[in-house]
Amino acid sequence: MRKFGLMAESGAAGVVLPRSALTAQGLTSWRKVVLEQGRFHDATILLNSRNWVFDEVHPQLWIALTALRKGTQFSGEATTRGPFGSMDSYARGIADRPARIPVAGLLQWSDVASFPLIPSPRAGDVYLKMRQHSRFDSPLHPWKARPVREFDATNDKHLMILDPKGRKGLWPVYGGESFNLWEPDTGRYYAWIDPKVATDHLLQKRRSQARTRSSAFYGMPPEWINDPESLSLLHPRVVFRDVTQANNLRTVLVALVPPRVALTNKAPYLLSGENHIRDEAFVLGVMASIPFDWVARRHVEVSLNFYVLNSLPVPLLDSSEPLRRRVEEVAGRLAAVDERYAEWASVVGVKVASVKSESERQGLIYEIDALIAKLYGLDESDIRVIFETFHVGWDYQERLDAVLHHFRKLR
């Protein structure tokens, strides 16, 4: 610990932990005990790039240098620094003031008291500003978007067809690699499935799960539960990759996939309520934006788990808000790439295949970033911090300039 100059005051205990000790669901009780009966005096996060911290540890492992102290007399804040990916960045970083996170926030923002990854004190200010908004799963939102796993890649494999040669009329089964950001079909499928097998299995599964309080289907109308035509795989829906990392080029990879596509557990979808299509377009726009991705990167380590997604802040807006309506329109145009989305696009109020060039497409993507930043209540300096701290080494200036151009027009 002395090698790294851990910022521990007298009486504090220093311990080296995997970063997951500060984020994982399994250690929720431990973190809450420390937060309620003591203090996280310091949590300095290191990324073991090129094994600069430990030779024998995987180079992509996140490490937490943690100083703890027992006692209830301490301030209601926890401090954190990093991540640092080299000794040079560490030496520069510890000379700066740490980010201060209110303990009350850590206990309220997520069910698991997860520590955010705050790369600078200024980033901490932006994070706290975004945290003023309601959680993704808040009942205050005029929409519902409950994450659901459809087919299990292991337990339901017997229902799938791995080699479709000579078989006609099958539906593709998507895994995480089957789609990308604003790209609903990469052509890489996990398997195939017979339509009747898929619909019969999912209808039976839905009827069973609707009786369980923790299920996304709990509380849905019985006539909807029993209607085969309402099955989600028969309609376009928002999906996201389960497996991801905070230091990837993008962490939240989300798309609107076409109907008649089955999904494995590595590609969960969002279940919405009735009359939900405009809500889907809004949520899709939020999740596909750089600001939302940035706040997700504060908590994701190796997976966008449901408890992480549900804890993330989303602007609370009435469905009649003009800026929300614009998010729906832009996201709708980007998502509705062909006639398979015709009914969905009609409800959103856009035409299918309306984006005619790559430059127009990029312009709409940049506008989404600006719109979501505005809805979070960010200013230009906040947006700059987000881009500067989003990904180490990425060339962001062109995109930042374009986003700020759209942002200024929103005034």
N, C-alpha and C positions, 0 to 999 in steps of 0.2 A: 504494500500500500504506500510505503514511503517513496517508492520509485515514481509514483504518479502524483504525489503531493495531495492526497485525498484531503478535502477541506472538512476535517472533522474537529469539532471543538472538544475541549476537555470533558471526559465522561462519556463520549459517544463511542459506539462500537462500529468498527469498519468491517465490511464483509464484501467479498467478490461474488457476484451472482450472475446467472444468465439474465438478459433483459426480460425474458418471459416471466421472471419472478415478480416483475412490476406490472405485468399486463395480463398474464394467463388467468383463466377462469378458476383453475384449481387452487390458486393461492389467494383468492379473494378474501377469505376470512383472516388470513395472516396480515394482509395489507390494511384491512379495516381495524384490526387490533392495534397496529402500529400507529395509524392515523388518529385513533380515538384515545389511545393511552400513552402516546409518546410522540415522536417526531422523526420524519425523514429529514435529517439535517442536510443531507446532500445525496443526490443520485446523479452520478456522472456516467454518461453512456459512451461506450467505445465500440467501434466496429473493427473487428480483427482483420482488416484488409492487409493482404500480403503478410499475414501472421506477425504484425508489428507488436501485438500485445503478448500472445502466447504462440509458441512454435507448434505445439501439439494440438491446437484447437483449430477447427474449421475456419478458413479465412472470412467467411460470411457470417460468423456468429456475432451477435450483439452481446456486449458485456456491460454489466452495471456495477460500478464502484459505489457502494452504498454505505452511508454513515447513518446509524440509528441511535436514538436516545430515548430512554424511558422517562415518563413523567408527563403530567397534564398541564404543567405551568408554561409550556412553550407557546409561541405565536401560532396562529391558525393558518400557517403557510408551510408548504413543502418546497424545497428548492431543487432544481435540476439543471444540468448542463449537457451539451453535446447534441448529436453524436459527433465524435471525433474519429476520423479515419486514419490518422497518422500522429506521430509524436509531435510534429511541427504544429498541426492544427490543435492538438491538445494543449501545447504550451501557450499558444495564443489565446485559446478559449478560456482557460482557467484564470487568465488575467482580467477577463471581463466579469461583470456582475452576473450571477446566475438568474435564470428565470424563476419567478416566484408564483406558485400555483396555490390558490386557496384550498385548504383542506375540505371545506364545505363543498366546493365544486367537485373535487375528486370523488366525494361520497355521493353526489347527486347526478353528475353527468352520465355515469354508467353504472350498471348494476354490479360491476366487478371492481370498481375503484381503480381503474386502469390509469397508470401514469402516462401522460403524453410525452412524445419525443419533441422537445422544443430546441431548435438549433441556435437560437440567439435570444437575448432579452427582448429585442424588438419583435421577433416572431412570437414571443410569449404574449406581447400586447395584442397582436392580431388574433392569436388563438383565443384569448379571453373575450375579445370583441365578438368573434364568431360564436362563442359559447353562450352568448346572451339569447340565442335563438333556441327554439324548442327542439327536443330530440326527435329523431326520425320516427320513432314509434309513439310519439305523443298523441293522445286522443284529441288534443286541441286542433290538430290539422284537419282541414275539411276533406282530407283524403285518407285512405288506408293503403298501406303497401306492406304486406306481411311476407317475409321471405319463406319460401317453400322448397324443399328438396323433392324431386319427382321420383325418378327411378334410382335405386342404389346400384352403382356400377358392379358391386360384388354380389349382394344378396338377390338382385333381380336379373342377374346376367343370364339365367336360364330362359328368360322371356325374350331375349334379344337374339338377333341373327348377325354373326360376325362376318360371314361371307355371303353377300347377297346375290352371288352369281346365279343367273337363271331365274331369279325371283322377281316378280313384277308387283307394283302397287305398294311397296314397302315405304315406311316413313324413316327418315334419318334420326338417329339418336345422337344428340349433341353432347360433347364434353366441353371442357373449358377452351380448348383450342379450336372449336368449331365456329367461333365468332370473335370479333375484336371490336374496339371502340368505333362506333358508327359503321361497323361492317357486320351485317347479320349472318353472313355465311362465308366461311373461309374455304369450304369444300373438304375440310378434314373432320370426319365423323368418327365417333366412338364405335357405333354399330348401327344396325337397322332393326326395325320392329314391324310386325304385322299390325295394321290399324285396329282390327277387332281385339287383338290381344292387349294392345295399349289402352284402348278406351274402356274395355271391360275391367281391366286391372285397376285403373285409376278411379273409375266410378265406385268400385267396391271399397277401395282404400279411402276415398273421400267420405263415404257413408260411415265407415268405421271411425275415422279420425274426428269427424264432426261432433262426436260424443265426448271428446277429450278437451278439457278446458285449455290446455296449453297449445292445442292445435290451431293453425291459421284458419281452419274451416269452422272452428267453434263459433256459434252465434249466427252463422249464415242462414238465410231462409231455407226451410225444408224443401220447398219446391225447386230452389236453385240446386241444393245438394243432390237431389234425385233426378235432375235433368241432364241427360248425357250431352245435349247440345251446349251446355254451359261449361263443359270441361275446358280448362285453360289451354290445353294443347291444340284445340281447334281454332284458336284465335291468336293474333299477334300478342306478344307479352314481353315485358322487360326482364332480361336475364343479366346476371353478372358472374364473373369468374370467382370461384371460391378460393383457389390457390393463387396467391400473389404475394408481393413483398413491398416493403416501404421504400426500398432503394431501387426498384424497377423504374424504367422510363415512365410508366404510368402504373398506378396501384389499383384504381377502380376501373375495371374494364367491363363496360356495360353496353348492351345493344337491345334493339327491338327485333326479336326473331320472328320469322313468319309462322303462320298456322301450319298444323300438321307436322310438327317437329317435337320429338320427345327429348327429355333432358336427363342427364345423370346428376348425381349429387354434387359434381364439380361445376355444375352450371345451374345454381338455384334461380328460381324466378320470383317475381313479386306478385302476390295475389292482391288484387284490388277489389273494392266493393262494386255494387251495381252502378251503372251509368258512370263508369270509371275511366273512359278512354282519354278524356282531356287531362285527368289526374295522372294517367300513365305518361302522357307527353311531358307534363311538368316535371314529374319525378325523374324521368329519363334525362331531361335537360339539366337538372341539378346535378345528378350523379355523374354526368359526362363532363362536367366543367372542371377546370383547373382549381378553383377555390375549394370545391367539395373534395376533390382528390387530395389537395394539400392538407385539409383537416383530417382526412382519413389516414394519411401517412403519419400523423402524430400517434396513431394507435395500432396500426397494422404491423405485424411482424412477418408472419408467413402465410396468413390467411385472412380474408375478409369474412370473419365469423359473423353469425347472426347477432351475437351480443355486441360486437363492435359496430356493425351497421346500424343497429337499432339505437345505439347511443350517440350517433353523430348528429350534429345540429343541422337543421334545415329551416330556412326562413318561413315564418308563419304568415300566410297570406290568404285573404279571401279569394275565392275563385273568380271574382269580378275585377280584381286588381289588374290594371292595364299592363304592367310589366310582367306579371305572371302570364297573362294572355299572350304576350309576345314570346315568352319562353316556350309556351306550347306550340306556337306557330313555327318557330325556328326549329325546335326539336322535331316537330312533325314533318317538316320538309326534309330534314336530314335523314329521318328514319324510314319514311314511306318511299322506298326505292323502286317499287314496281307494283303491278296490279294485285298482288297478294295482299296488299295493305289498303286496298281501295275503300272498304267500309270503315276501317279505322281512321284513315286520312279524312274521310268525309265528315266524321264527327269532330275531328280536330279543326276542320275548316281549311284544309290544304289539299293540293292536288298531288297525286303520286308522280314520282319521277320529275319533280318540278325543278330540281337542281341540275343545271345544264352544263356546268363546267367545274373543274377542280378549283379554280380560283374563287368561284361563287361558293362552293362547298366550304373552303377554308375560311372565307369571310363570315359565313354563318356560324362556324365553330368558334371563331374569335368573338362574335357577337354574344354567343351563349356565355362565354367566360365573363364578358363585361356585364351582362344582365344579372348573372348570379352574384357577382361581386357587389353590384348595386343593391341587390335584395338583402345581402348580408350586412349592408350598412358600411361597407369598406370605402376608403378614400384612395386616391392615387398612390400615396406612399405605402399604404397597406398592400395594394396590388403589387407594387415593386418588391416588397419584402417576400410575398408569396412566390414570385417568380425567381427571385435571387436564392431562395432557400428550398426550392422545390426538388431539384435534383443536382447533385454535384457534377459540374463539368458540362451541363447541357447548354446549348446555344439558344438562349431564349429571347434575345433582343428583338428580333423581327416580330415574334408573336406578341411580346409585351407591348411593343409600339402599336400594333394593330388593335390589341385589346383596349389600350388606353384611348385610342382614336374613337372606338365605339363607346367607351365609357363616357367620354366628354360629351358626346352627342346626347347621352341620356339625361343630361342636366336640363 
